Every structure is written in structure tokens, then in C-alpha cells.
Amino acid sequence: MSLEMRGIARKLRMAMVGGGPGSFIGPIHRIAAELDGQIELVAGAFSSDARRSLEAATRYGIAPSRAYPDYEALLERERCRPDSADLIAIVTPNHLHFPVAAAALQRGYHVISDKPATATLEEAEALANLVAESEGLYALTYTYTGYPMIRQARAMCAAGELGRIRKVVVEYVQGWLSQPVEASDQKQAAWRTDPGRAGIGGCIGDIGVHAFNLVEFVTGERISKLCADLSAIVDGRRLDDDCNLLVRLSGGAPGVIHTTQIAAGERNGLAICVFGEKGSLSWAQENPNVLNVSWPDRPVQTFHAGATYLAASAAGASRLPPGHPEGYLEAFANLYRDFAAAIRARETGNSEGCELVNDIAVGVRSMRFVEVAVAASREGRGWVTIS
Ligand SMILES: NC(=O)c1ccc[n+]([C@@H]2O[C@H](COP(=O)([O-])OP(=O)(O)OC[C@H]3O[C@@H](n4cnc5c(N)ncnc54)[C@H](O)[C@@H]3O)[C@@H](O)[C@H]2O)c1
């Protein structure tokens, strides 16, 4: 008797495109997807090389018959099986996000894709149309929206605890592209600095979109205008590796987004500060279980992940009591748990947690941000409205 017939929700079955040997984010997706026992990885086209796809499947404990040589074979052959994959995780370089997501949605699979949604705005808009027509759901893995303290920050802004927002500052500082490592055998750098595989944005498409998304996710406002100065600092690089942007929020507040990948020695320094009329909050990804809120008339308040006093969305995103470090993997797992809830909500009607899923509208907005910023910087246009 199947689990469904006994009234027990079975695990959702996931297939992965990308995530082959030596890749960065594919293995993170697998761990995150499986962390809560809601999803299992059952198949994949893990590489453009069939032998390496098989090698990855062996490592993941997947039957060789479900290690496919390419994504078309995966999507076609899986749907003929009684135990077909339900959702497709896309963890390839950016230029494949659109064709894989489009093909999967057209066949009715659910899709969870890493960012950026696509390589161009045009593709993102086309994908939005496909999502609207498909039986399948779509989600983007904007990792940082899965952190408990980011959800706490969002809840506090939404409740008006900081008062009207006056200013936002996000910095995202990395150093791993401070030398022309793409010229050596650094595969991650090679495709990220190649417009054919990364899209029109370098740093702006790789980590600038995280900063953009974080501003909108935490404040609940939209970035309505920007003034961008993007540079390729490393000699010979064809895409930007350093981005400085002034922005305006829909509520009128000014903001600063500064992202770079050439800050020699820096690691993954993402941080956000929101300054409101009544108080100011700050969070840093390298110390993610703490959220500090400063008030003019009392001592700084420090919130800890896992504590009992958190907003429901933040408490639900913590798995451990305070003082037990949680981090990147758990934040990623929260995105998968929310998406699993959204898929199950179609049958159960219980949509708790689903509202935090980053959908295709978020993807389109972030691709519009990339396109506007790249064009505005290149043409020295000054302030430009993001429609
Ligand atoms: N959410 C985040 O914080 C985050 C972090 C890192 C990367 N990413 C995104 O994840 C994606 C992958 O990044 P990465 O750093 O893991 O890259 P990577 O180069 O480490 O891995 C890419 C994988 O895709 C595979 N691949 C390439 N072409 C393929 C094809 N035609 N069919 C199947 N597999 C194919 C490669 O073999 C490799 O295994 C990118 O879009 C990137 O922007 C997101």
C-alpha cells in the first residue's frame, strides 16, 4: 500500500540539474532539501558530461538508471515512471536556468532554481508567463531569506517597530575574484566572468541580486530608483566585479548597495543595516544568529536565533535552542521546507509558511534590477527608475 493510500504524506521526489563533482551549490541543495525529511533526491542530470553525471549519482546513492546524460532525457524519462520526480532543482550556471526551468514547467514539474532566475530580463519575463500557465510551482533560492534573524528583521519592519524607514545600507564583500583566477582552472570563476554563461551581470548578477533581494525582503518596500557605478577592476575581465549603487525605496528612503568580489582576503561579508525613525537594526551573515537593534533611549537589544521571544516566522526558521549555531545549510533548508509546504498546500489547503517563498515575480524584479543597473552604469545615465 502506498504512503498516500495510508493517508501519510510521502516524501517529495527531487531531481537535480547541475551539482556534479566539484560543484559548489548542488551538494548544498541536496543536504538542505533532505534535512527535514520532506524531500529526497532520486535522480539527476548532474553534469553536461554523462560520465560525471553517473559519478555524482553514485556519490549521492542514486540508482545508475536515474543518472541522466542531459536534462531533456531526465525530464522526458522521469515522467514515464510511476515514481517520477515531483520537483526539479536547477543548480547549473546561469545561462541554463531558463531553458531547464521552461522545459520542466511545460511538463508540469515544480521547479526550484538557484539565482539569478535567468540570464536576461527577457527570459525572466518569458518564464513568468510559463509559470502562470504551468501546473508546476516555481521558487528561487535567495539563501539569506532563510535565516531566522533575517525573518525577525522583516517581521520587525512589517510591524513598524523601527518606525518609518529612513535609510538602508547593504554591503556584500567577497575577495575570491580579486585575481584573474578565471584564467587558471577555476571553473566557478570561468563561467561567472563569461557573459555567455553568466548573463549581462558579473558581480551584480552573482551577489548584487542577493543584496537587492535582501533590501526588499527585510523592509517590505521596493527599490524604485537607482544610480549605478559598476566596474571591472581586474584587468581583462569582461563583466563587472565591483558595484556601487545609490538606491531609493518606494517609501522615499535613500539606500546604498555596495557589492564587490575583488576585496582581497574577504570571504562572504554580507551585512544589512536598516535605520528607522524609532530605531535601527543590523545583521551580518558571518555571525548570522544575532540581530542587533539600537534604540535612542535604551541599551542595544540583541536577538538570538532559537529564542522564545522571536516573531513566529523567525521562531519557525530556527531548529535549535539559542547558543547552538545554525547557519547556511539550515537557512537553505528553510527555503526547501517552505517550498515543500507550498507544494503540499495545493492538496491540503494549509499554506502556512508559503508566503515567504521567493516566486517568479521576485525573479523578474531582480533581473530588472540587473539590467537597469548594467545599462545605467555603462551609459552614465545617473538616476534611473526601475519600473
Ligand atoms: N544561493 C546562493 O547563495 C548561491 C551560491 C552559489 C551559487 N549559486 C548559483 O548556483 C548556480 C551554480 O553555481 P555553482 O557555484 O554551484 O557553480 P559550479 O560551477 O560549481 O557548478 C555548476 C554545475 O552545473 C553543471 N552543469 C553545467 N552544464 C550543465 C548541463 N548542461 N547539464 C547539467 N549540468 C550542468 C556543472 O557540471 C557543475 O556541476 C549558479 O546559478 C549560481 O549563481 C547560488
The ligand as an SDF file (V2000), in Angstrom:
LIG
                    3D

 44 48  0  0  0  0  0  0  0  0999 V2000
   22.0280   30.8850   -3.4700 N   0  0  0  0  0  0  0  0  0  0  0  0
   23.3150   31.0950   -3.3490 C   0  0  0  0  0  0  0  0  0  0  0  0
   23.7400   31.6690   -2.3580 O   0  0  0  0  0  0  0  0  0  0  0  0
   24.2410   30.6140   -4.4250 C   0  0  0  0  0  0  0  0  0  0  0  0
   25.5830   30.3380   -4.1110 C   0  0  0  0  0  0  0  0  0  0  0  0
   26.3980   29.8490   -5.1160 C   0  0  0  0  0  0  0  0  0  0  0  0
   25.9150   29.6580   -6.4010 C   0  0  0  0  0  0  0  0  0  0  0  0
   24.6180   29.9770   -6.6750 N   0  0  0  0  0  0  0  0  0  0  0  0
   24.0760   29.7960   -8.0250 C   0  0  0  0  0  0  0  0  0  0  0  0
   24.0430   28.3960   -8.2910 O   0  0  0  0  0  0  0  0  0  0  0  0
   24.3480   28.1310   -9.6410 C   0  0  0  0  0  0  0  0  0  0  0  0
   25.5470   27.1720   -9.7110 C   0  0  0  0  0  0  0  0  0  0  0  0
   26.6640   27.7860   -9.1030 O   0  0  0  0  0  0  0  0  0  0  0  0
   27.9170   26.9250   -8.5890 P   0  0  0  0  0  0  0  0  0  0  0  0
   28.8080   27.8600   -7.8820 O   0  0  0  0  0  0  0  0  0  0  0  0
   27.4530   25.7060   -7.8830 O   0  0  0  0  0  0  0  0  0  0  0  0
   28.5580   26.5190   -9.9810 O   0  0  0  0  0  0  0  0  0  0  0  0
   29.5250   25.2890  -10.2720 P   0  0  0  0  0  0  0  0  0  0  0  0
   30.3130   25.6620  -11.4750 O   0  0  0  0  0  0  0  0  0  0  0  0
   30.2340   24.9160   -9.0220 O   0  0  0  0  0  0  0  0  0  0  0  0
   28.5210   24.1020  -10.6170 O   0  0  0  0  0  0  0  0  0  0  0  0
   27.7420   24.0800  -11.7900 C   0  0  0  0  0  0  0  0  0  0  0  0
   27.3580   22.6420  -12.0710 C   0  0  0  0  0  0  0  0  0  0  0  0
   26.4940   22.6160  -13.2000 O   0  0  0  0  0  0  0  0  0  0  0  0
   26.9140   21.5430  -14.0470 C   0  0  0  0  0  0  0  0  0  0  0  0
   26.4790   21.7580  -15.4240 N   0  0  0  0  0  0  0  0  0  0  0  0
   26.9670   22.6370  -16.3340 C   0  0  0  0  0  0  0  0  0  0  0  0
   26.3210   22.4840  -17.5070 N   0  0  0  0  0  0  0  0  0  0  0  0
   25.3920   21.5190  -17.3210 C   0  0  0  0  0  0  0  0  0  0  0  0
   24.4170   20.9160  -18.1590 C   0  0  0  0  0  0  0  0  0  0  0  0
   24.2670   21.2780  -19.4280 N   0  0  0  0  0  0  0  0  0  0  0  0
   23.6290   19.9340  -17.6270 N   0  0  0  0  0  0  0  0  0  0  0  0
   23.7880   19.5420  -16.3410 C   0  0  0  0  0  0  0  0  0  0  0  0
   24.7110   20.0760  -15.5140 N   0  0  0  0  0  0  0  0  0  0  0  0
   25.4860   21.0530  -15.9980 C   0  0  0  0  0  0  0  0  0  0  0  0
   28.4190   21.5180  -13.9020 C   0  0  0  0  0  0  0  0  0  0  0  0
   28.9520   20.2760  -14.3200 O   0  0  0  0  0  0  0  0  0  0  0  0
   28.5510   21.7390  -12.4070 C   0  0  0  0  0  0  0  0  0  0  0  0
   28.4080   20.5170  -11.7400 O   0  0  0  0  0  0  0  0  0  0  0  0
   24.6160   29.4860  -10.2850 C   0  0  0  0  0  0  0  0  0  0  0  0
   23.4840   29.9320  -10.9670 O   0  0  0  0  0  0  0  0  0  0  0  0
   24.9130   30.4040   -9.1170 C   0  0  0  0  0  0  0  0  0  0  0  0
   24.5280   31.7440   -9.3550 O   0  0  0  0  0  0  0  0  0  0  0  0
   23.7870   30.4310   -5.7120 C   0  0  0  0  0  0  0  0  0  0  0  0
  1  2  1  0
  2  3  2  0
  2  4  1  0
  4  5  1  0
  4 44  2  0
  5  6  2  0
  6  7  1  0
  7  8  2  0
  8  9  1  0
  8 44  1  0
  9 10  1  0
  9 42  1  0
 10 11  1  0
 11 12  1  0
 11 40  1  0
 12 13  1  0
 13 14  1  0
 14 15  2  0
 14 16  1  0
 14 17  1  0
 17 18  1  0
 18 19  2  0
 18 20  1  0
 18 21  1  0
 21 22  1  0
 22 23  1  0
 23 24  1  0
 23 38  1  0
 24 25  1  0
 25 26  1  0
 25 36  1  0
 26 27  1  0
 26 35  1  0
 27 28  2  0
 28 29  1  0
 29 30  1  0
 29 35  2  0
 30 31  1  0
 30 32  2  0
 32 33  1  0
 33 34  2  0
 34 35  1  0
 36 37  1  0
 36 38  1  0
 38 39  1  0
 40 41  1  0
 40 42  1  0
 42 43  1  0
M  CHG  2   8   1  16  -1
M  END
$$$$
